[in-house]
Amino acid sequence: MDISVVIPLLNEYESLKELNDWIVKVMTANHFSYEIIFIDDGSTDDSWSIIKKLSEKNKSVKGIRFLKNFGKSQALHAGFEKAQGNIVITMDADLQDNPDEIPELYSMVINEGYDLVSGWKKKRYDDVLTKNLPSKLFNWAARKTSGVKLHDFNCGLKAYHNDVVKNIDVNGEMHRYIPVLSKNAGFTKIGEKIVLHQARKYGVTKFGMDRFIHGFLDLITIWFLSHFGKRPMHLFGALGVLMFAIGFCFAVYLGIDKLFLNPTGRLITQRPQFYLALSTMIIGTQFFVAGFLGEIILRTKESKKRYLIKDKLNF
């Protein structure tokens, strides 16, 4: 199979038929073998009934329905698990991503050897203050932190080689950082394509300003995990040893000073250096224990389901 189109959605019933027909038209015109996987992330409108009708008419249309809203990352993870195409295309269901971009994205992965190609919505139709400016700041921080040179990390329109989606773990709210996850997994040929961004035709956005706050927190998380996720002792243990050593040196100095240099001076407990030494040694010990516990957790953790599927179509 040439292409799997993975589409996470939440309450987008108005746009689903139009989006589906548009994708089918593009696939037919380019003679692609394909599947369209809709992941209903706990919609409370008629989205699932629309997907059901589409799948009955076209066996290439498939659906996964979550028991409740588990988040976009979990929806993508479920779609990636089921995707069979050599190339996997992701896009949002709100018609702001243009399916006419699919053939060129496909060509860039197949013919130019990219592991991942991310869309860049250079010209956007979103509000400047609430979306465009925060997005630019967010993307700048992501570039500086991750080393991945993309202009638009959060664009939903992306193309992946199948090997990529089968070997990365998208969880929590990490869908914003799939290029970073891919790079950390060893898929380093990451490209970018300017894509058309269309104004939302139906419904309202599901994301507010809080997504940028969460995005920056997730950025810190992924930076930490990429550097120390498999070896927490390398960070916490090193900090712990360093702080304990500083405190211990202070304590030795105070002891020598009291015993040999100035035995008639103030009591050690009346000197602020004593409390600095004590606090630093205690904090250092806590850091070391945190690293040790992190290592134990990594070795004993069990895989746990992050979402529950209520229904499937054409699988």
C-alpha positions in Angstrom: 0.0 0.0 0.0 1.3 3.4 -0.9 -0.2 5.8 1.6 -2.0 5.8 5.0 -3.7 9.0 5.9 -4.1 9.3 9.7 -6.6 11.9 10.8 -7.2 12.5 14.6 -10.4 14.4 15.3 -12.7 15.7 18.0 -16.2 17.0 17.1 -15.5 17.7 13.4 -18.6 16.1 11.9 -19.3 19.0 9.5 -16.0 18.7 7.7 -15.5 14.9 7.5 -17.3 14.1 4.3 -15.8 17.0 2.4 -12.3 16.1 3.7 -12.8 12.4 2.8 -14.0 13.2 -0.7 -11.1 15.5 -1.3 -8.6 12.9 -0.2 -10.2 10.2 -2.3 -10.1 12.5 -5.3 -6.4 13.2 -4.8 -5.6 9.5 -4.3 -7.6 8.4 -7.4 -6.0 11.1 -9.6 -2.5 10.0 -8.7 -3.3 6.3 -8.8 -2.2 5.7 -5.2 -3.3 2.7 -3.2 -4.4 4.0 0.2 -6.3 3.9 3.4 -7.8 6.7 5.4 -7.8 6.1 9.2 -10.1 8.4 11.2 -9.4 8.4 14.9 -12.4 9.7 16.8 -10.9 11.0 20.1 -14.1 10.9 22.1 -16.4 13.1 20.0 -19.8 14.0 21.4 -21.3 15.1 18.1 -22.2 12.9 15.0 -18.6 12.4 13.9 -18.6 8.7 14.4 -21.8 8.1 12.5 -20.3 10.1 9.6 -17.2 7.9 9.7 -19.4 4.8 9.8 -21.2 5.9 6.6 -18.0 6.7 4.8 -16.5 3.4 5.7 -19.6 1.5 4.4 -19.2 3.2 1.0 -15.4 2.8 0.8 -13.5 -0.1 2.4 -10.4 2.0 2.3 -11.9 4.3 4.9 -11.2 3.0 8.4 -12.2 4.2 11.9 -11.0 3.9 15.5 -13.2 5.3 18.2 -11.9 6.1 21.7 -14.1 5.5 24.7 -13.5 9.1 25.8 -11.2 12.0 24.9 -7.6 10.8 25.5 -5.8 13.5 23.5 -4.2 14.0 20.1 -1.0 12.2 20.9 -2.9 9.1 21.9 -5.0 9.3 18.7 -1.9 9.5 16.5 -0.3 6.6 18.4 -3.4 4.4 17.7 -3.4 5.5 14.0 0.4 4.8 13.7 0.0 1.3 15.1 -2.6 0.4 12.5 -1.1 2.2 9.5 0.0 -0.1 6.7 1.1 2.3 4.0 4.7 2.8 3.0 4.2 6.5 3.6 2.1 7.8 6.4 0.5 11.3 6.1 -1.1 13.0 9.1 -3.5 15.9 8.8 -6.1 17.7 10.9 -9.8 17.1 10.2 -10.8 20.8 10.2 -10.0 21.4 6.5 -7.2 23.8 7.3 -4.7 21.3 5.9 -4.8 20.9 2.1 -4.9 17.3 0.7 -3.6 18.5 -2.6 -0.2 18.7 -0.8 -0.1 14.9 -0.4 1.5 13.9 -3.8 4.5 16.2 -3.3 5.0 15.2 0.3 4.9 11.5 -0.8 7.5 12.3 -3.5 9.8 14.0 -1.1 9.9 10.9 1.2 10.0 8.3 -1.6 12.3 10.0 -4.2 14.4 12.3 -2.0 14.9 9.9 0.9 13.5 11.9 3.7 12.5 10.1 6.9 10.0 12.9 7.7 8.7 16.0 5.9 6.9 18.6 8.0 4.5 21.2 6.6 5.3 24.8 7.1 2.3 27.1 7.2 4.2 30.2 6.1 1.1 32.2 5.5 -1.5 31.7 8.3 -5.1 32.7 8.7 -5.1 32.6 12.5 -5.3 35.5 14.9 -2.0 37.3 15.1 -1.9 37.9 18.9 -3.4 34.7 20.2 -1.8 32.2 17.7 0.7 33.5 15.3 3.1 35.4 17.6 3.0 32.7 20.4 3.5 30.1 17.7 6.6 31.9 16.4 8.1 32.1 19.9 7.3 28.5 20.6 8.9 27.3 17.3 12.0 29.4 18.0 12.4 27.8 21.4 11.9 24.3 20.0 14.6 24.9 17.3 17.1 26.2 19.8 16.4 23.4 22.3 16.2 20.4 20.0 18.5 21.4 17.1 15.8 20.4 14.6 15.7 23.3 12.0 12.0 23.5 11.3 9.8 26.6 11.1 6.6 25.0 12.2 6.7 22.1 14.6 3.0 22.1 15.3 1.8 21.8 11.7 -0.6 18.8 11.5 0.3 18.0 7.9 3.3 15.8 7.9 4.7 12.8 5.9 6.6 9.9 7.4 8.3 6.8 6.2 6.5 3.9 7.8 9.6 2.9 9.7 9.5 6.2 11.6 5.9 5.9 12.9 6.5 2.3 14.0 9.6 3.2 16.0 8.6 6.3 17.9 6.4 6.5 21.0 4.0 9.4 20.8 2.4 9.9 24.3 1.2 12.6 26.6 1.1 15.8 24.6 4.2 15.0 22.6 2.5 15.2 19.2 4.0 18.7 18.9 7.5 17.2 19.0 7.3 14.3 16.7 10.2 15.6 14.6 12.3 15.8 17.8 11.2 12.2 18.8 12.2 11.1 15.3 15.6 12.7 15.6 16.2 11.1 19.0 15.2 7.7 17.6 17.9 8.1 14.8 15.7 9.3 11.9 17.7 12.4 11.2 16.8 13.3 7.5 14.0 15.7 8.3 12.7 18.1 5.7 10.2 20.9 5.4 7.7 22.0 2.7 5.7 25.2 2.6 2.1 24.2 2.5 -1.2 26.1 2.0 -3.0 27.0 5.2 -6.7 27.5 4.9 -9.1 29.4 7.1 -11.3 27.2 9.3 -14.5 26.5 7.5 -16.6 24.8 10.2 -16.6 24.7 14.0 -14.1 26.2 16.4 -10.6 25.4 17.4 -10.1 22.9 20.2 -6.9 24.5 21.4 -6.6 27.7 23.5 -3.6 29.8 24.7 -2.9 27.1 27.4 -1.5 24.9 24.7 1.5 27.1 24.4 2.1 26.9 28.1 1.8 23.2 28.0 4.0 23.2 24.9 6.9 24.9 26.6 6.6 22.5 29.6 6.6 19.6 27.2 9.6 21.1 25.5 11.5 21.0 28.8 10.3 17.4 29.4 11.5 16.2 26.0 14.8 17.9 26.4 15.3 16.2 29.7 14.2 12.8 28.3 16.3 13.0 25.2 19.4 13.7 27.4 18.8 11.8 30.6 15.6 9.8 30.1 17.5 6.5 30.0 20.1 7.5 32.6 18.5 9.8 35.2 21.4 9.0 37.5 23.7 10.9 35.1 22.0 14.1 36.0 20.6 13.7 39.5 23.6 11.6 40.6 26.1 14.1 39.3 24.2 17.0 40.9 23.9 15.1 44.2 27.6 14.2 44.4 28.6 17.8 43.5 26.4 19.4 46.1 27.3 16.8 48.8 31.0 17.4 48.1 30.5 21.1 48.5 28.7 20.7 51.8 31.2 18.2 53.0 34.1 20.5 52.2 32.4 23.3 54.2 31.9 20.9 57.1 35.6 19.8 57.1 36.7 23.4 57.0 34.4 24.3 60.0 35.7 21.3 61.9 39.4 22.1 61.3 38.8 25.8 62.2 37.1 24.9 65.4 39.5 22.1 66.5 42.8 23.7 65.5 42.7 27.2 64.2 40.2 29.0 66.5 39.1 26.6 69.3 37.9 29.5 71.6 35.7 31.1 68.9 31.9 30.9 68.3 30.1 27.5 68.4 29.8 25.9 65.1 26.0 26.0 65.3 26.2 29.8 65.6 27.9 30.1 62.2 25.8 30.4 59.0 28.4 28.3 57.2 27.3 25.3 59.3 23.7 25.5 58.0 24.9 26.0 54.4 27.0 22.9 54.7 24.2 20.9 56.3 21.6 22.0 53.8 23.9 21.4 50.8 24.7 17.9 52.0 21.0 17.0 52.6 20.0 18.4 49.1 22.8 16.5 47.5 21.7 13.3 49.1 18.2 13.8 47.9 19.3 14.4 44.4 21.4 11.2 44.5 18.4 9.2 45.8 16.1 10.7 43.1 18.5 9.5 40.4 18.8 6.1 42.1 15.0 5.8 42.3 14.7 6.9 38.7 17.0 4.1 37.6 15.0 1.5 39.5 11.7 2.8 38.0 13.1 2.5 34.5 14.0 -1.1 35.1 10.8 -2.2 36.7 8.1 -0.2 34.9 5.4 -2.1 33.0 3.7 -1.1 29.8 0.3 0.5 30.5 -2.4 1.3 28.0 -2.8 5.0 27.4 -6.2 4.8 25.7 -9.2 2.6 25.4 -10.8 1.8 22.0 -14.6 1.5 22.0 -15.1 0.6 18.3 -13.3 -0.1 15.0 -14.3 -0.1 11.4 -12.7 -2.1 8.5 -9.8 -3.5 10.6 
